[in-house]
Amino acid sequence: MLQKQVINELDYHRAQRITEMLYHMNLITFEEYEKITKQNRCTFSPILVELLPKPTKETKLTVSDNNVELRETI
């Protein structure tokens, strides 16, 4: 993976983490969350994006210390 690709991956994950926090803090709607997620994927072109889970309304955000983690509810 080239340095530019690695930077794009990291930038995508940072932007997406912020988007997820905004959604789970009820500052944006799920529809806005989906639009921003789509824009993040277009802007940063992450290579590994196809391996990432697709967002759903049931996706939960777990915040512990400085770590933010998404978990699918089953």
PDB file of N, CA, C and O in Angstrom:
ATOM      1  N   MET A   1       0.848  -1.168   0.000  1.00  0.00           N
ATOM      2  CA  MET A   1       0.000   0.000   0.000  1.00  0.00           C
ATOM      3  C   MET A   1       0.898   1.237   0.000  1.00  0.00           C
ATOM      4  O   MET A   1       1.820   1.345   0.808  1.00  0.00           O
ATOM      5  N   LEU A   2       0.627   2.144  -0.889  1.00  0.00           N
ATOM      6  CA  LEU A   2       1.412   3.366  -0.978  1.00  0.00           C
ATOM      7  C   LEU A   2       1.096   4.296   0.187  1.00  0.00           C
ATOM      8  O   LEU A   2       0.039   4.195   0.809  1.00  0.00           O
ATOM      9  N   GLN A   3       2.024   5.200   0.472  1.00  0.00           N
ATOM     10  CA  GLN A   3       1.847   6.127   1.595  1.00  0.00           C
ATOM     11  C   GLN A   3       0.552   6.927   1.450  1.00  0.00           C
ATOM     12  O   GLN A   3      -0.162   7.114   2.435  1.00  0.00           O
ATOM     13  N   LYS A   4       0.236   7.400   0.246  1.00  0.00           N
ATOM     14  CA  LYS A   4      -0.991   8.174   0.004  1.00  0.00           C
ATOM     15  C   LYS A   4      -2.223   7.338   0.333  1.00  0.00           C
ATOM     16  O   LYS A   4      -3.183   7.852   0.907  1.00  0.00           O
ATOM     17  N   GLN A   5      -2.205   6.070  -0.020  1.00  0.00           N
ATOM     18  CA  GLN A   5      -3.333   5.185   0.265  1.00  0.00           C
ATOM     19  C   GLN A   5      -3.503   4.987   1.769  1.00  0.00           C
ATOM     20  O   GLN A   5      -4.627   4.971   2.272  1.00  0.00           O
ATOM     21  N   VAL A   6      -2.404   4.839   2.479  1.00  0.00           N
ATOM     22  CA  VAL A   6      -2.445   4.672   3.930  1.00  0.00           C
ATOM     23  C   VAL A   6      -3.025   5.929   4.575  1.00  0.00           C
ATOM     24  O   VAL A   6      -3.854   5.840   5.481  1.00  0.00           O
ATOM     25  N   ILE A   7      -2.592   7.089   4.111  1.00  0.00           N
ATOM     26  CA  ILE A   7      -3.107   8.358   4.643  1.00  0.00           C
ATOM     27  C   ILE A   7      -4.606   8.475   4.369  1.00  0.00           C
ATOM     28  O   ILE A   7      -5.364   8.902   5.239  1.00  0.00           O
ATOM     29  N   ASN A   8      -5.034   8.099   3.166  1.00  0.00           N
ATOM     30  CA  ASN A   8      -6.466   8.130   2.842  1.00  0.00           C
ATOM     31  C   ASN A   8      -7.260   7.202   3.757  1.00  0.00           C
ATOM     32  O   ASN A   8      -8.344   7.564   4.214  1.00  0.00           O
ATOM     33  N   GLU A   9      -6.734   6.017   4.026  1.00  0.00           N
ATOM     34  CA  GLU A   9      -7.412   5.076   4.936  1.00  0.00           C
ATOM     35  C   GLU A   9      -7.571   5.695   6.325  1.00  0.00           C
ATOM     36  O   GLU A   9      -8.655   5.656   6.908  1.00  0.00           O
ATOM     37  N   LEU A  10      -6.490   6.261   6.848  1.00  0.00           N
ATOM     38  CA  LEU A  10      -6.533   6.860   8.177  1.00  0.00           C
ATOM     39  C   LEU A  10      -7.481   8.050   8.224  1.00  0.00           C
ATOM     40  O   LEU A  10      -8.250   8.196   9.174  1.00  0.00           O
ATOM     41  N   ASP A  11      -7.430   8.905   7.199  1.00  0.00           N
ATOM     42  CA  ASP A  11      -8.324  10.058   7.144  1.00  0.00           C
ATOM     43  C   ASP A  11      -9.782   9.624   7.060  1.00  0.00           C
ATOM     44  O   ASP A  11     -10.651  10.220   7.697  1.00  0.00           O
ATOM     45  N   TYR A  12     -10.046   8.589   6.277  1.00  0.00           N
ATOM     46  CA  TYR A  12     -11.411   8.071   6.177  1.00  0.00           C
ATOM     47  C   TYR A  12     -11.910   7.600   7.544  1.00  0.00           C
ATOM     48  O   TYR A  12     -13.022   7.935   7.953  1.00  0.00           O
ATOM     49  N   HIS A  13     -11.096   6.834   8.237  1.00  0.00           N
ATOM     50  CA  HIS A  13     -11.524   6.291   9.532  1.00  0.00           C
ATOM     51  C   HIS A  13     -11.724   7.399  10.566  1.00  0.00           C
ATOM     52  O   HIS A  13     -12.630   7.315  11.396  1.00  0.00           O
ATOM     53  N   ARG A  14     -10.899   8.418  10.521  1.00  0.00           N
ATOM     54  CA  ARG A  14     -11.087   9.568  11.424  1.00  0.00           C
ATOM     55  C   ARG A  14     -12.394  10.289  11.113  1.00  0.00           C
ATOM     56  O   ARG A  14     -13.182  10.575  12.015  1.00  0.00           O
ATOM     57  N   ALA A  15     -12.619  10.580   9.836  1.00  0.00           N
ATOM     58  CA  ALA A  15     -13.836  11.280   9.431  1.00  0.00           C
ATOM     59  C   ALA A  15     -15.070  10.453   9.766  1.00  0.00           C
ATOM     60  O   ALA A  15     -16.085  10.983  10.216  1.00  0.00           O
ATOM     61  N   GLN A  16     -14.970   9.162   9.543  1.00  0.00           N
ATOM     62  CA  GLN A  16     -16.117   8.290   9.808  1.00  0.00           C
ATOM     63  C   GLN A  16     -16.390   8.184  11.304  1.00  0.00           C
ATOM     64  O   GLN A  16     -17.549   8.129  11.716  1.00  0.00           O
ATOM     65  N   ARG A  17     -15.363   8.155  12.103  1.00  0.00           N
ATOM     66  CA  ARG A  17     -15.539   8.097  13.559  1.00  0.00           C
ATOM     67  C   ARG A  17     -16.286   9.339  14.049  1.00  0.00           C
ATOM     68  O   ARG A  17     -17.178   9.238  14.891  1.00  0.00           O
ATOM     69  N   ILE A  18     -15.923  10.502  13.524  1.00  0.00           N
ATOM     70  CA  ILE A  18     -16.615  11.741  13.892  1.00  0.00           C
ATOM     71  C   ILE A  18     -18.074  11.671  13.461  1.00  0.00           C
ATOM     72  O   ILE A  18     -18.969  12.048  14.218  1.00  0.00           O
ATOM     73  N   THR A  19     -18.313  11.188  12.241  1.00  0.00           N
ATOM     74  CA  THR A  19     -19.677  11.057  11.731  1.00  0.00           C
ATOM     75  C   THR A  19     -20.503  10.137  12.625  1.00  0.00           C
ATOM     76  O   THR A  19     -21.653  10.440  12.941  1.00  0.00           O
ATOM     77  N   GLU A  20     -19.917   9.020  13.030  1.00  0.00           N
ATOM     78  CA  GLU A  20     -20.624   8.076  13.896  1.00  0.00           C
ATOM     79  C   GLU A  20     -20.944   8.692  15.254  1.00  0.00           C
ATOM     80  O   GLU A  20     -22.025   8.474  15.802  1.00  0.00           O
ATOM     81  N   MET A  21     -20.013   9.454  15.789  1.00  0.00           N
ATOM     82  CA  MET A  21     -20.267  10.092  17.081  1.00  0.00           C
ATOM     83  C   MET A  21     -21.388  11.125  16.963  1.00  0.00           C
ATOM     84  O   MET A  21     -22.242  11.214  17.846  1.00  0.00           O
ATOM     85  N   LEU A  22     -21.391  11.902  15.886  1.00  0.00           N
ATOM     86  CA  LEU A  22     -22.464  12.876  15.682  1.00  0.00           C
ATOM     87  C   LEU A  22     -23.827  12.188  15.610  1.00  0.00           C
ATOM     88  O   LEU A  22     -24.806  12.666  16.183  1.00  0.00           O
ATOM     89  N   TYR A  23     -23.879  11.072  14.907  1.00  0.00           N
ATOM     90  CA  TYR A  23     -25.137  10.336  14.791  1.00  0.00           C
ATOM     91  C   TYR A  23     -25.586   9.801  16.151  1.00  0.00           C
ATOM     92  O   TYR A  23     -26.752   9.948  16.518  1.00  0.00           O
ATOM     93  N   HIS A  24     -24.700   9.202  16.875  1.00  0.00           N
ATOM     94  CA  HIS A  24     -25.076   8.592  18.152  1.00  0.00           C
ATOM     95  C   HIS A  24     -25.320   9.624  19.249  1.00  0.00           C
ATOM     96  O   HIS A  24     -25.887   9.301  20.293  1.00  0.00           O
ATOM     97  N   MET A  25     -24.901  10.845  19.018  1.00  0.00           N
ATOM     98  CA  MET A  25     -25.223  11.926  19.949  1.00  0.00           C
ATOM     99  C   MET A  25     -26.497  12.640  19.511  1.00  0.00           C
ATOM    100  O   MET A  25     -26.880  13.662  20.080  1.00  0.00           O
ATOM    101  N   ASN A  26     -27.155  12.078  18.477  1.00  0.00           N
ATOM    102  CA  ASN A  26     -28.399  12.629  17.920  1.00  0.00           C
ATOM    103  C   ASN A  26     -28.236  14.044  17.374  1.00  0.00           C
ATOM    104  O   ASN A  26     -29.172  14.842  17.426  1.00  0.00           O
ATOM    105  N   LEU A  27     -27.062  14.353  16.856  1.00  0.00           N
ATOM    106  CA  LEU A  27     -26.818  15.660  16.255  1.00  0.00           C
ATOM    107  C   LEU A  27     -27.086  15.645  14.751  1.00  0.00           C
ATOM    108  O   LEU A  27     -27.255  16.697  14.134  1.00  0.00           O
ATOM    109  N   ILE A  28     -27.125  14.436  14.160  1.00  0.00           N
ATOM    110  CA  ILE A  28     -27.503  14.269  12.758  1.00  0.00           C
ATOM    111  C   ILE A  28     -28.446  13.078  12.669  1.00  0.00           C
ATOM    112  O   ILE A  28     -28.425  12.191  13.523  1.00  0.00           O
ATOM    113  N   THR A  29     -29.275  13.066  11.626  1.00  0.00           N
ATOM    114  CA  THR A  29     -30.197  11.949  11.415  1.00  0.00           C
ATOM    115  C   THR A  29     -29.476  10.783  10.757  1.00  0.00           C
ATOM    116  O   THR A  29     -28.345  10.924  10.292  1.00  0.00           O
ATOM    117  N   PHE A  30     -30.140   9.619  10.721  1.00  0.00           N
ATOM    118  CA  PHE A  30     -29.541   8.469  10.062  1.00  0.00           C
ATOM    119  C   PHE A  30     -29.348   8.745   8.569  1.00  0.00           C
ATOM    120  O   PHE A  30     -28.359   8.311   7.978  1.00  0.00           O
ATOM    121  N   GLU A  31     -30.283   9.460   7.968  1.00  0.00           N
ATOM    122  CA  GLU A  31     -30.170   9.795   6.548  1.00  0.00           C
ATOM    123  C   GLU A  31     -28.955  10.694   6.297  1.00  0.00           C
ATOM    124  O   GLU A  31     -28.242  10.515   5.310  1.00  0.00           O
ATOM    125  N   GLU A  32     -28.722  11.663   7.192  1.00  0.00           N
ATOM    126  CA  GLU A  32     -27.542  12.508   7.076  1.00  0.00           C
ATOM    127  C   GLU A  32     -26.272  11.686   7.291  1.00  0.00           C
ATOM    128  O   GLU A  32     -25.269  11.877   6.604  1.00  0.00           O
ATOM    129  N   TYR A  33     -26.333  10.778   8.246  1.00  0.00           N
ATOM    130  CA  TYR A  33     -25.205   9.877   8.516  1.00  0.00           C
ATOM    131  C   TYR A  33     -24.851   9.075   7.262  1.00  0.00           C
ATOM    132  O   TYR A  33     -23.677   8.957   6.910  1.00  0.00           O
ATOM    133  N   GLU A  34     -25.855   8.531   6.595  1.00  0.00           N
ATOM    134  CA  GLU A  34     -25.606   7.756   5.374  1.00  0.00           C
ATOM    135  C   GLU A  34     -24.999   8.626   4.275  1.00  0.00           C
ATOM    136  O   GLU A  34     -24.080   8.195   3.579  1.00  0.00           O
ATOM    137  N   LYS A  35     -25.514   9.860   4.115  1.00  0.00           N
ATOM    138  CA  LYS A  35     -24.974  10.771   3.101  1.00  0.00           C
ATOM    139  C   LYS A  35     -23.517  11.115   3.382  1.00  0.00           C
ATOM    140  O   LYS A  35     -22.681  11.101   2.479  1.00  0.00           O
ATOM    141  N   ILE A  36     -23.221  11.423   4.637  1.00  0.00           N
ATOM    142  CA  ILE A  36     -21.836  11.781   4.998  1.00  0.00           C
ATOM    143  C   ILE A  36     -20.914  10.587   4.819  1.00  0.00           C
ATOM    144  O   ILE A  36     -19.788  10.738   4.344  1.00  0.00           O
ATOM    145  N   THR A  37     -21.387   9.381   5.200  1.00  0.00           N
ATOM    146  CA  THR A  37     -20.594   8.166   5.020  1.00  0.00           C
ATOM    147  C   THR A  37     -20.268   7.958   3.542  1.00  0.00           C
ATOM    148  O   THR A  37     -19.133   7.643   3.186  1.00  0.00           O
ATOM    149  N   LYS A  38     -21.269   8.137   2.693  1.00  0.00           N
ATOM    150  CA  LYS A  38     -21.050   7.992   1.251  1.00  0.00           C
ATOM    151  C   LYS A  38     -20.035   9.027   0.752  1.00  0.00           C
ATOM    152  O   LYS A  38     -19.158   8.710  -0.051  1.00  0.00           O
ATOM    153  N   GLN A  39     -20.166  10.265   1.234  1.00  0.00           N
ATOM    154  CA  GLN A  39     -19.232  11.323   0.838  1.00  0.00           C
ATOM    155  C   GLN A  39     -17.821  11.028   1.333  1.00  0.00           C
ATOM    156  O   GLN A  39     -16.845  11.257   0.618  1.00  0.00           O
ATOM    157  N   ASN A  40     -17.715  10.512   2.574  1.00  0.00           N
ATOM    158  CA  ASN A  40     -16.396  10.135   3.104  1.00  0.00           C
ATOM    159  C   ASN A  40     -15.744   9.074   2.226  1.00  0.00           C
ATOM    160  O   ASN A  40     -14.545   9.138   1.956  1.00  0.00           O
ATOM    161  N   ARG A  41     -16.529   8.105   1.783  1.00  0.00           N
ATOM    162  CA  ARG A  41     -15.980   7.039   0.939  1.00  0.00           C
ATOM    163  C   ARG A  41     -15.528   7.570  -0.407  1.00  0.00           C
ATOM    164  O   ARG A  41     -14.523   7.110  -0.950  1.00  0.00           O
ATOM    165  N   CYS A  42     -16.264   8.541  -0.955  1.00  0.00           N
ATOM    166  CA  CYS A  42     -15.867   9.148  -2.234  1.00  0.00           C
ATOM    167  C   CYS A  42     -14.641  10.046  -2.069  1.00  0.00           C
ATOM    168  O   CYS A  42     -13.739  10.042  -2.907  1.00  0.00           O
ATOM    169  N   THR A  43     -14.619  10.805  -0.991  1.00  0.00           N
ATOM    170  CA  THR A  43     -13.527  11.761  -0.754  1.00  0.00           C
ATOM    171  C   THR A  43     -12.206  11.058  -0.503  1.00  0.00           C
ATOM    172  O   THR A  43     -11.183  11.429  -1.078  1.00  0.00           O
ATOM    173  N   PHE A  44     -12.222  10.052   0.344  1.00  0.00           N
ATOM    174  CA  PHE A  44     -10.976   9.416   0.773  1.00  0.00           C
ATOM    175  C   PHE A  44     -10.656   8.135   0.011  1.00  0.00           C
ATOM    176  O   PHE A  44      -9.535   7.637   0.107  1.00  0.00           O
ATOM    177  N   SER A  45     -11.600   7.594  -0.736  1.00  0.00           N
ATOM    178  CA  SER A  45     -11.410   6.377  -1.524  1.00  0.00           C
ATOM    179  C   SER A  45     -10.667   5.283  -0.755  1.00  0.00           C
ATOM    180  O   SER A  45      -9.627   4.806  -1.208  1.00  0.00           O
ATOM    181  N   PRO A  46     -11.197   4.882   0.411  1.00  0.00           N
ATOM    182  CA  PRO A  46     -10.493   3.844   1.165  1.00  0.00           C
ATOM    183  C   PRO A  46     -10.520   2.516   0.413  1.00  0.00           C
ATOM    184  O   PRO A  46     -11.561   2.100  -0.096  1.00  0.00           O
ATOM    185  N   ILE A  47      -9.391   1.873   0.350  1.00  0.00           N
ATOM    186  CA  ILE A  47      -9.258   0.603  -0.367  1.00  0.00           C
ATOM    187  C   ILE A  47     -10.011  -0.509   0.347  1.00  0.00           C
ATOM    188  O   ILE A  47     -10.619  -1.366  -0.295  1.00  0.00           O
ATOM    189  N   LEU A  48      -9.973  -0.496   1.656  1.00  0.00           N
ATOM    190  CA  LEU A  48     -10.556  -1.578   2.444  1.00  0.00           C
ATOM    191  C   LEU A  48     -12.038  -1.366   2.753  1.00  0.00           C
ATOM    192  O   LEU A  48     -12.609  -2.110   3.550  1.00  0.00           O
ATOM    193  N   VAL A  49     -12.666  -0.369   2.140  1.00  0.00           N
ATOM    194  CA  VAL A  49     -14.038  -0.015   2.474  1.00  0.00           C
ATOM    195  C   VAL A  49     -15.015  -1.170   2.230  1.00  0.00           C
ATOM    196  O   VAL A  49     -16.003  -1.297   2.952  1.00  0.00           O
ATOM    197  N   GLU A  50     -14.762  -1.989   1.254  1.00  0.00           N
ATOM    198  CA  GLU A  50     -15.674  -3.105   0.968  1.00  0.00           C
ATOM    199  C   GLU A  50     -15.676  -4.143   2.080  1.00  0.00           C
ATOM    200  O   GLU A  50     -16.619  -4.927   2.194  1.00  0.00           O
ATOM    201  N   LEU A  51     -14.636  -4.157   2.898  1.00  0.00           N
ATOM    202  CA  LEU A  51     -14.566  -5.095   4.006  1.00  0.00           C
ATOM    203  C   LEU A  51     -15.265  -4.570   5.260  1.00  0.00           C
ATOM    204  O   LEU A  51     -15.513  -5.322   6.203  1.00  0.00           O
ATOM    205  N   LEU A  52     -15.579  -3.278   5.259  1.00  0.00           N
ATOM    206  CA  LEU A  52     -16.193  -2.656   6.421  1.00  0.00           C
ATOM    207  C   LEU A  52     -17.686  -2.968   6.471  1.00  0.00           C
ATOM    208  O   LEU A  52     -18.319  -3.140   5.429  1.00  0.00           O
ATOM    209  N   PRO A  53     -18.256  -3.043   7.686  1.00  0.00           N
ATOM    210  CA  PRO A  53     -19.696  -3.293   7.787  1.00  0.00           C
ATOM    211  C   PRO A  53     -20.483  -2.099   7.268  1.00  0.00           C
ATOM    212  O   PRO A  53     -20.057  -0.953   7.411  1.00  0.00           O
ATOM    213  N   LYS A  54     -21.620  -2.373   6.672  1.00  0.00           N
ATOM    214  CA  LYS A  54     -22.499  -1.312   6.196  1.00  0.00           C
ATOM    215  C   LYS A  54     -23.260  -0.748   7.396  1.00  0.00           C
ATOM    216  O   LYS A  54     -23.677  -1.502   8.275  1.00  0.00           O
ATOM    217  N   PRO A  55     -23.444   0.573   7.438  1.00  0.00           N
ATOM    218  CA  PRO A  55     -24.154   1.161   8.578  1.00  0.00           C
ATOM    219  C   PRO A  55     -25.632   0.798   8.572  1.00  0.00           C
ATOM    220  O   PRO A  55     -26.274   0.763   7.521  1.00  0.00           O
ATOM    221  N   THR A  56     -26.152   0.532   9.742  1.00  0.00           N
ATOM    222  CA  THR A  56     -27.579   0.303   9.914  1.00  0.00           C
ATOM    223  C   THR A  56     -28.037   1.109  11.116  1.00  0.00           C
ATOM    224  O   THR A  56     -27.213   1.548  11.919  1.00  0.00           O
ATOM    225  N   LYS A  57     -29.334   1.307  11.247  1.00  0.00           N
ATOM    226  CA  LYS A  57     -29.855   2.057  12.381  1.00  0.00           C
ATOM    227  C   LYS A  57     -29.606   1.323  13.691  1.00  0.00           C
ATOM    228  O   LYS A  57     -29.615   1.940  14.756  1.00  0.00           O
ATOM    229  N   GLU A  58     -29.384   0.014  13.626  1.00  0.00           N
ATOM    230  CA  GLU A  58     -29.152  -0.783  14.824  1.00  0.00           C
ATOM    231  C   GLU A  58     -27.690  -0.805  15.258  1.00  0.00           C
ATOM    232  O   GLU A  58     -27.360  -1.375  16.298  1.00  0.00           O
ATOM    233  N   THR A  59     -26.812  -0.187  14.468  1.00  0.00           N
ATOM    234  CA  THR A  59     -25.397  -0.142  14.815  1.00  0.00           C
ATOM    235  C   THR A  59     -25.227   0.661  16.093  1.00  0.00           C
ATOM    236  O   THR A  59     -25.774   1.756  16.221  1.00  0.00           O
ATOM    237  N   LYS A  60     -24.478   0.124  17.031  1.00  0.00           N
ATOM    238  CA  LYS A  60     -24.272   0.778  18.324  1.00  0.00           C
ATOM    239  C   LYS A  60     -22.853   1.316  18.408  1.00  0.00           C
ATOM    240  O   LYS A  60     -21.918   0.718  17.876  1.00  0.00           O
ATOM    241  N   LEU A  61     -22.704   2.430  19.069  1.00  0.00           N
ATOM    242  CA  LEU A  61     -21.407   3.048  19.283  1.00  0.00           C
ATOM    243  C   LEU A  61     -21.007   2.797  20.718  1.00  0.00           C
ATOM    244  O   LEU A  61     -21.776   3.081  21.636  1.00  0.00           O
ATOM    245  N   THR A  62     -19.817   2.270  20.925  1.00  0.00           N
ATOM    246  CA  THR A  62     -19.292   2.034  22.256  1.00  0.00           C
ATOM    247  C   THR A  62     -18.132   2.985  22.478  1.00  0.00           C
ATOM    248  O   THR A  62     -17.187   3.008  21.690  1.00  0.00           O
ATOM    249  N   VAL A  63     -18.195   3.759  23.527  1.00  0.00           N
ATOM    250  CA  VAL A  63     -17.132   4.700  23.842  1.00  0.00           C
ATOM    251  C   VAL A  63     -16.526   4.293  25.172  1.00  0.00           C
ATOM    252  O   VAL A  63     -17.217   4.232  26.188  1.00  0.00           O
ATOM    253  N   SER A  64     -15.224   4.015  25.159  1.00  0.00           N
ATOM    254  CA  SER A  64     -14.520   3.698  26.396  1.00  0.00           C
ATOM    255  C   SER A  64     -13.148   4.331  26.327  1.00  0.00           C
ATOM    256  O   SER A  64     -12.400   4.109  25.375  1.00  0.00           O
ATOM    257  N   ASP A  65     -12.819   5.114  27.329  1.00  0.00           N
ATOM    258  CA  ASP A  65     -11.579   5.881  27.340  1.00  0.00           C
ATOM    259  C   ASP A  65     -11.490   6.697  26.054  1.00  0.00           C
ATOM    260  O   ASP A  65     -12.392   7.486  25.770  1.00  0.00           O
ATOM    261  N   ASN A  66     -10.435   6.529  25.276  1.00  0.00           N
ATOM    262  CA  ASN A  66     -10.299   7.261  24.029  1.00  0.00           C
ATOM    263  C   ASN A  66     -10.658   6.410  22.818  1.00  0.00           C
ATOM    264  O   ASN A  66     -10.468   6.836  21.679  1.00  0.00           O
ATOM    265  N   ASN A  67     -11.173   5.215  23.058  1.00  0.00           N
ATOM    266  CA  ASN A  67     -11.505   4.315  21.958  1.00  0.00           C
ATOM    267  C   ASN A  67     -12.989   4.395  21.640  1.00  0.00           C
ATOM    268  O   ASN A  67     -13.827   4.408  22.542  1.00  0.00           O
ATOM    269  N   VAL A  68     -13.300   4.447  20.376  1.00  0.00           N
ATOM    270  CA  VAL A  68     -14.684   4.426  19.902  1.00  0.00           C
ATOM    271  C   VAL A  68     -14.810   3.206  19.021  1.00  0.00           C
ATOM    272  O   VAL A  68     -13.972   2.962  18.152  1.00  0.00           O
ATOM    273  N   GLU A  69     -15.848   2.452  19.246  1.00  0.00           N
ATOM    274  CA  GLU A  69     -15.978   1.182  18.532  1.00  0.00           C
ATOM    275  C   GLU A  69     -17.441   0.973  18.167  1.00  0.00           C
ATOM    276  O   GLU A  69     -18.330   1.241  18.975  1.00  0.00           O
ATOM    277  N   LEU A  70     -17.692   0.496  16.953  1.00  0.00           N
ATOM    278  CA  LEU A  70     -19.043   0.171  16.536  1.00  0.00           C
ATOM    279  C   LEU A  70     -19.277  -1.313  16.716  1.00  0.00           C
ATOM    280  O   LEU A  70     -18.408  -2.137  16.426  1.00  0.00           O
ATOM    281  N   ARG A  71     -20.465  -1.642  17.200  1.00  0.00           N
ATOM    282  CA  ARG A  71     -20.827  -3.048  17.352  1.00  0.00           C
ATOM    283  C   ARG A  71     -22.205  -3.263  16.749  1.00  0.00           C
ATOM    284  O   ARG A  71     -23.123  -2.474  16.969  1.00  0.00           O
ATOM    285  N   GLU A  72     -22.336  -4.325  15.996  1.00  0.00           N
ATOM    286  CA  GLU A  72     -23.635  -4.685  15.438  1.00  0.00           C
ATOM    287  C   GLU A  72     -24.465  -5.353  16.506  1.00  0.00           C
ATOM    288  O   GLU A  72     -23.962  -6.202  17.243  1.00  0.00           O
ATOM    289  N   THR A  73     -25.724  -4.986  16.601  1.00  0.00           N
ATOM    290  CA  THR A  73     -26.601  -5.652  17.553  1.00  0.00           C
ATOM    291  C   THR A  73     -27.199  -6.874  16.872  1.00  0.00           C
ATOM    292  O   THR A  73     -27.573  -6.826  15.700  1.00  0.00           O
ATOM    293  N   ILE A  74     -27.282  -7.937  17.597  1.00  0.00           N
ATOM    294  CA  ILE A  74     -27.791  -9.198  17.022  1.00  0.00           C
ATOM    295  C   ILE A  74     -29.085  -9.569  17.724  1.00  0.00           C
ATOM    296  O   ILE A  74     -29.690 -10.592  17.403  1.00  0.00           O
TER     297      ILE A  74
END
